[in-house]
Amino acid sequence: MLCSAVALHAKPTVTVSQASFNPSLHQTVTYTFTTDESGTLSAAILDRDTYVVKQLARDQHVAAGSTTLTWDGRDEAGSIVPDEAWSLHLSFRSPRGSWSYFPAEESAAMVSVRPDVYDRQTGVLRYILERPSRVHLQAGIADRSSKDPRAGAVFKTIVNRAPRPDGSVIEQWTGMDESNTIY
């Protein structure tokens, strides 16, 4: 969580009702933050390119204590957004200072995940994630002469920075390259 504060007594506490949710399934997510003074709040849901998808609050007066905002997975036009990675951005101002909350600004460490199962006949690739993550999955030939385990020719990007829940994840891959000519 990246949270910066200026001249406030305590940094706010921000909680999210669930780590991931699927708007296509009509799920909602609730954000609760607590601050020690009243002020003005702006809150927006941003896509992975930091474009505003939904404004939850715009210069809204909030009292000291807890404030809860709920997002139903819809954009400004009322359409359900795709199941992707979404971020909450909060900005708070008061006479004593301001703070902002935007955890997507913080870089996450990249980790390698080994396939748990790959069946060439069915095209099922399964792996296990310890926590909800944005996954970038490529198939290719490793360059064994390099110290970087990611070095080598990439034949196919199977998943391109898409969000996935924790636990067992299944992807479909036929074993073909991007042009569908090399198996």
Disulfide bonds with the S-S distance in Angstrom:
none
